[in-house]
Amino acid sequence: MPNLQSIAIKKYLFEVLKERYGRNDKFIERLSVIIATKEDFDNFGKMVADLYESGFMRAVDQYKEQFEKSGMKVNIVAEEKPKDPNHRIFGHSEKSG
């Protein structure tokens, strides 16, 4: 029986990586074999979202630090009215799964 999650993982990573997918193809192939259940797929998606969010926040903090070194005060705030209070930056909420 084919691993249906394998197809979903490859599609998901292709959408995320775009032109960088090819250089990761062999690893993605091996990874897609071990992600066999919907729960594994959902948890993998949450982990990727966490990686994106932490990288984004790290970059924001680094830019903020650079601006402050230049004498500028930076204040980053969330949008005033979020569309969905449970919605995270990249589409996974803590409640999903």
Backbone as a chain_set.jsonl record, in Angstrom:
{"seq": "MPNLQSIAIKKYLFEVLKERYGRNDKFIERLSVIIATKEDFDNFGKMVADLYESGFMRAVDQYKEQFEKSGMKVNIVAEEKPKDPNHRIFGHSEKSG", "coords": {"N": [[0.844, -1.189, 0.0], [0.648, 2.175, -0.901], [2.31, 5.014, 0.579], [0.411, 7.553, 1.401], [0.879, 9.933, 2.685], [3.409, 10.533, 1.915], [3.247, 11.635, -0.646], [1.879, 13.986, -0.003], [3.734, 15.247, 1.692], [5.895, 15.697, -0.072], [4.669, 17.426, -1.925], [3.974, 19.575, -0.237], [6.541, 20.405, 0.653], [7.651, 21.067, -1.79], [6.119, 23.299, -2.471], [6.941, 25.011, -0.437], [9.776, 25.14, -0.653], [10.291, 25.668, -3.337], [12.394, 26.574, -5.943], [14.522, 25.464, -4.606], [13.95, 22.907, -3.986], [14.957, 20.766, -5.559], [17.689, 20.426, -4.852], [17.411, 19.243, -2.431], [16.12, 16.916, -2.815], [16.797, 14.09, -2.527], [16.991, 13.79, 0.265], [14.419, 14.583, 1.019], [12.946, 12.556, -0.149], [13.721, 10.331, 1.446], [12.839, 11.264, 3.937], [10.093, 11.47, 3.508], [9.275, 8.86, 3.53], [9.258, 8.036, 6.192], [7.326, 9.583, 7.393], [4.392, 8.668, 7.995], [1.752, 8.791, 8.867], [-1.279, 10.754, 9.236], [-1.148, 12.262, 11.541], [1.65, 12.407, 11.92], [2.268, 13.906, 9.617], [0.851, 16.307, 10.152], [2.193, 17.128, 12.499], [4.751, 17.455, 11.456], [4.262, 19.6, 9.721], [3.636, 21.568, 11.634], [6.126, 21.776, 12.883], [7.712, 22.778, 10.788], [6.442, 25.243, 10.435], [7.035, 26.369, 12.913], [9.816, 26.572, 12.633], [9.993, 28.468, 10.54], [8.723, 30.666, 11.809], [10.438, 31.097, 14.03], [12.823, 31.718, 12.704], [12.014, 34.016, 11.345], [11.4, 35.731, 13.519], [13.919, 35.893, 14.675], [15.347, 37.207, 12.655], [13.937, 39.647, 12.625], [14.559, 40.58, 15.201], [17.335, 40.896, 14.901], [17.469, 42.921, 12.943], [16.179, 44.929, 14.348], [18.006, 45.338, 16.412], [20.181, 46.328, 14.922], [19.101, 48.743, 13.957], [18.738, 50.05, 16.405], [21.381, 50.353, 17.201], [22.083, 52.297, 15.453], [20.864, 54.423, 16.508], [18.133, 54.598, 16.264], [14.832, 54.117, 17.39], [12.94, 51.215, 17.582], [9.762, 49.841, 17.322], [7.863, 47.117, 17.246], [4.724, 45.976, 16.471], [1.808, 43.873, 16.687], [-0.736, 43.322, 14.168], [-3.725, 45.311, 14.364], [-6.345, 44.147, 14.333], [-6.53, 40.956, 14.337], [-7.376, 38.419, 11.946], [-8.105, 35.87, 12.792], [-7.872, 34.907, 16.023], [-6.591, 32.57, 16.829], [-4.871, 31.978, 14.839], [-1.685, 31.458, 13.601], [1.367, 32.878, 12.291], [2.14, 31.3, 10.034], [-0.023, 29.651, 9.554], [-0.655, 27.453, 11.275], [-2.284, 26.601, 14.173], [-1.998, 26.378, 17.757], [-3.98, 24.705, 18.53], [-4.512, 23.098, 16.405], [-4.46, 19.869, 14.777]], "CA": [[0.0, 0.0, 0.0], [1.492, 3.375, -0.978], [2.251, 5.982, 1.67], [-0.243, 8.767, 0.878], [1.496, 11.11, 3.308], [4.622, 10.808, 1.153], [2.867, 12.568, -1.718], [1.541, 15.264, 0.632], [4.988, 15.857, 2.171], [6.638, 16.185, -1.23], [3.946, 18.589, -2.457], [4.118, 20.64, 0.755], [7.909, 20.91, 0.619], [7.854, 21.707, -3.092], [5.514, 24.628, -2.369], [7.734, 25.826, 0.482], [11.157, 25.296, -1.103], [10.302, 26.127, -4.737], [13.561, 26.196, -6.73], [15.494, 24.768, -3.754], [13.492, 21.534, -3.776], [15.829, 19.818, -6.264], [18.924, 20.117, -4.129], [17.035, 18.493, -1.222], [15.252, 15.842, -3.275], [17.136, 12.786, -1.939], [16.621, 13.81, 1.687], [12.954, 14.633, 1.084], [12.484, 11.201, -0.46], [13.899, 9.505, 2.654], [11.969, 11.817, 4.977], [8.693, 11.193, 3.196], [9.005, 7.453, 3.834], [9.012, 7.827, 7.622], [6.131, 10.325, 7.798], [3.431, 7.719, 7.447], [0.378, 9.009, 9.319], [-1.757, 12.138, 9.191], [-0.608, 12.927, 12.732], [3.05, 12.727, 11.596], [2.242, 14.989, 8.639], [0.435, 17.53, 10.854], [3.288, 17.531, 13.39], [5.825, 17.946, 10.602], [3.848, 20.939, 9.3], [3.785, 22.468, 12.788], [7.544, 22.009, 13.096], [8.174, 23.679, 9.716], [5.915, 26.569, 10.773], [7.843, 26.866, 14.033], [11.119, 26.974, 12.082], [9.784, 29.74, 9.853], [8.43, 31.725, 12.777], [11.623, 31.44, 14.81], [13.754, 32.407, 11.82], [11.474, 35.35, 11.109], [11.575, 36.538, 14.73], [15.357, 36.13, 14.837], [15.702, 38.25, 11.695], [13.357, 40.905, 13.118], [15.374, 41.02, 16.344], [18.633, 41.355, 14.397], [17.256, 44.232, 12.315], [15.863, 45.869, 15.421], [19.276, 45.62, 17.073], [20.964, 47.185, 14.026], [18.499, 50.081, 13.98], [19.014, 50.659, 17.702], [22.789, 50.762, 17.183], [22.134, 53.526, 14.644], [20.176, 55.465, 17.242], [16.699, 54.611, 15.976], [14.017, 53.271, 18.247], [12.053, 50.373, 16.795], [8.691, 49.217, 18.093], [7.114, 46.245, 16.348], [3.464, 45.571, 17.093], [0.95, 43.015, 15.87], [-1.828, 44.045, 13.531], [-4.746, 45.674, 15.339], [-7.458, 43.212, 14.365], [-6.225, 39.704, 13.635], [-8.529, 37.759, 11.344], [-8.431, 34.729, 13.642], [-6.934, 34.983, 17.147], [-5.845, 31.316, 16.98], [-4.083, 31.808, 13.627], [-0.285, 31.848, 13.698], [1.906, 33.491, 11.081], [2.19, 30.393, 8.9], [-1.221, 28.847, 9.351], [-0.931, 26.377, 12.213], [-2.557, 27.079, 15.525], [-1.661, 25.412, 18.786], [-5.102, 23.812, 18.675], [-4.673, 22.212, 15.25], [-3.82, 18.574, 14.915]], "C": [[0.885, 1.246, 0.0], [1.262, 4.304, 0.218], [1.68, 7.294, 1.116], [0.349, 10.034, 1.477], [2.766, 11.506, 2.554], [4.347, 11.829, 0.051], [2.581, 13.951, -1.131], [2.796, 15.991, 1.11], [5.761, 16.457, 0.999], [5.982, 17.436, -1.818], [4.131, 19.801, -1.541], [5.522, 21.253, 0.674], [8.241, 21.554, -0.723], [7.297, 23.132, -3.072], [6.347, 25.55, -1.497], [9.109, 26.151, -0.112], [11.296, 25.86, -2.51], [11.563, 25.656, -5.454], [14.632, 25.46, -5.918], [15.118, 23.303, -3.506], [14.48, 20.518, -4.358], [17.075, 19.448, -5.487], [18.667, 19.35, -2.835], [16.24, 17.233, -1.551], [15.537, 14.495, -2.605], [16.736, 12.722, -0.465], [15.099, 13.811, 1.836], [12.363, 13.262, 0.79], [12.588, 10.292, 0.767], [12.975, 9.959, 3.774], [10.52, 11.427, 4.747], [8.31, 9.745, 3.487], [8.633, 7.27, 5.303], [7.818, 8.618, 8.151], [4.944, 9.591, 7.198], [1.981, 7.991, 7.835], [0.0, 10.476, 9.175], [-1.208, 12.919, 10.381], [0.862, 13.316, 12.509], [3.119, 13.927, 10.644], [1.88, 16.314, 9.31], [1.546, 18.04, 11.767], [4.483, 18.048, 12.606], [5.507, 19.368, 10.13], [3.993, 21.96, 10.415], [5.257, 22.793, 13.025], [8.1, 22.961, 12.038], [7.696, 25.104, 9.998], [6.706, 27.182, 11.922], [9.222, 27.32, 13.562], [11.021, 28.314, 11.365], [9.594, 30.88, 10.847], [9.665, 32.105, 13.578], [12.662, 32.135, 13.965], [13.314, 33.834, 11.543], [11.711, 36.246, 12.329], [13.058, 36.843, 14.98], [15.81, 37.252, 13.901], [15.176, 39.614, 12.149], [14.195, 41.45, 14.267], [16.734, 41.543, 15.891], [18.513, 42.723, 13.724], [16.972, 45.291, 13.364], [17.14, 46.29, 16.135], [20.141, 46.558, 16.224], [20.42, 48.609, 13.996], [18.814, 50.792, 15.293], [20.462, 51.099, 17.812], [22.968, 52.052, 16.399], [21.394, 54.67, 15.319], [18.688, 55.558, 16.97], [15.974, 53.665, 16.928], [13.019, 52.507, 17.37], [11.031, 49.74, 17.728], [7.837, 48.419, 17.12], [5.879, 45.754, 17.086], [2.682, 44.686, 16.135], [-0.137, 43.86, 15.226], [-2.953, 44.252, 14.543], [-5.862, 44.655, 15.463], [-7.088, 41.932, 13.626], [-7.494, 39.052, 13.113], [-9.021, 36.617, 12.221], [-7.433, 34.722, 14.792], [-6.124, 33.703, 17.359], [-4.89, 31.075, 15.818], [-2.667, 32.308, 13.853], [0.188, 32.345, 12.345], [1.805, 32.563, 9.881], [1.087, 29.362, 8.894], [-1.47, 27.691, 10.274], [-1.196, 26.988, 13.578], [-2.161, 26.001, 16.512], [-2.756, 24.369, 18.934], [-5.235, 22.838, 17.519], [-4.013, 20.872, 15.507], [-4.759, 17.539, 15.111]], "O": [[1.787, 1.354, 0.831], [0.169, 4.364, 0.782], [2.383, 8.05, 0.446], [0.324, 11.091, 0.847], [3.154, 12.674, 2.554], [5.12, 12.764, -0.154], [2.993, 14.966, -1.693], [2.91, 17.207, 0.954], [6.226, 17.594, 1.073], [6.67, 18.394, -2.168], [4.408, 20.907, -2.005], [5.67, 22.474, 0.63], [9.035, 22.493, -0.777], [7.923, 24.057, -3.589], [6.453, 26.743, -1.782], [9.551, 27.3, -0.075], [12.317, 26.466, -2.836], [11.786, 24.45, -5.564], [15.557, 24.89, -6.498], [15.879, 22.556, -2.892], [14.797, 19.52, -3.711], [17.475, 18.284, -5.467], [19.607, 18.861, -2.209], [15.744, 16.56, -0.647], [14.605, 13.826, -2.159], [16.204, 11.712, -0.007], [14.559, 13.111, 2.693], [11.385, 12.857, 1.418], [11.645, 9.567, 1.086], [12.393, 9.133, 4.478], [9.805, 11.091, 5.691], [7.131, 9.445, 3.673], [7.785, 6.439, 5.626], [7.347, 8.347, 9.255], [4.54, 9.843, 6.063], [1.068, 7.472, 7.192], [0.866, 11.335, 9.012], [-0.848, 14.09, 10.253], [1.273, 14.42, 12.865], [3.919, 14.842, 10.839], [2.528, 17.331, 9.064], [1.814, 19.241, 11.811], [5.156, 18.98, 13.046], [6.379, 20.238, 10.138], [4.423, 23.088, 10.175], [5.606, 23.934, 13.33], [8.88, 23.856, 12.363], [8.45, 26.061, 9.823], [7.012, 28.374, 11.907], [9.739, 28.334, 14.032], [11.862, 29.191, 11.558], [10.229, 31.929, 10.734], [9.927, 33.289, 13.791], [13.328, 33.054, 14.443], [14.135, 34.751, 11.51], [12.167, 37.381, 12.191], [13.401, 37.93, 15.443], [16.563, 38.138, 14.304], [15.886, 40.616, 12.066], [14.506, 42.641, 14.306], [17.231, 42.527, 16.438], [19.368, 43.586, 13.92], [17.467, 46.415, 13.276], [17.331, 47.47, 16.427], [20.762, 47.479, 16.754], [21.189, 49.57, 14.007], [19.118, 51.985, 15.304], [20.751, 52.113, 18.447], [23.902, 52.813, 16.653], [21.306, 55.766, 14.766], [18.043, 56.512, 17.405], [16.445, 52.566, 17.224], [12.344, 53.094, 16.525], [11.372, 49.182, 18.771], [7.162, 48.993, 16.265], [5.97, 45.193, 18.178], [2.874, 44.745, 14.921], [-0.427, 44.969, 15.675], [-3.112, 43.459, 15.471], [-6.286, 44.328, 16.572], [-7.306, 41.83, 12.419], [-8.549, 39.118, 13.745], [-10.227, 36.423, 12.372], [-6.239, 34.544, 14.55], [-5.076, 33.743, 18.004], [-4.173, 30.074, 15.808], [-2.468, 33.456, 14.253], [-0.536, 32.235, 11.356], [1.416, 33.008, 8.801], [1.239, 28.301, 8.29], [-2.452, 26.977, 10.071], [-0.412, 27.799, 14.07], [-2.006, 24.838, 16.14], [-2.497, 23.264, 19.41], [-5.976, 21.86, 17.615], [-3.121, 20.754, 16.347], [-4.377, 16.377, 15.247]]}, "num_chains": 1, "name": "protein.A"}
